[in-house]
Amino acid sequence: MKRSLAWQFKSNIDSRLLVLESLGLTYEIFDALEQKERGSFGIYVEYGVRGFYLTAWNPGEVQRSIIDYDADSLPREKYFPGVEIGWLGMEFERLVDWVRGRGD
């Protein structure tokens, strides 16, 4: 049986936590996978004045929120329906680069 997006995201993130720590990033995990209707898994990652929050829900939905306190104190949010784990993994890596000041 194929695992839902949120479960796949959790597995993906679990394997990357030591790398995040080695890069000096701080993070917080939000695990609500056991909720019956819309289980979710999210992570907030921060480095200096930048941070992002990425949440995946079991139906294949993702919410991205990014903030750069040097630019603006309000987060920019975007919702993505129908996401697959490959895209989500690439988005996570892109956001890690961005939060470290290495991306757009």
ABEGO torsion letter per residue (X at the ends): XBBBAAAAAAAAAAAAAAAAAAAGBBBBBBBAAABAABBBBBBBBBBEABBBBBBBBAAGBBBBBBBBAAABABBBBBBBBGBBAAAAAAAAAAAAAAAAGABX
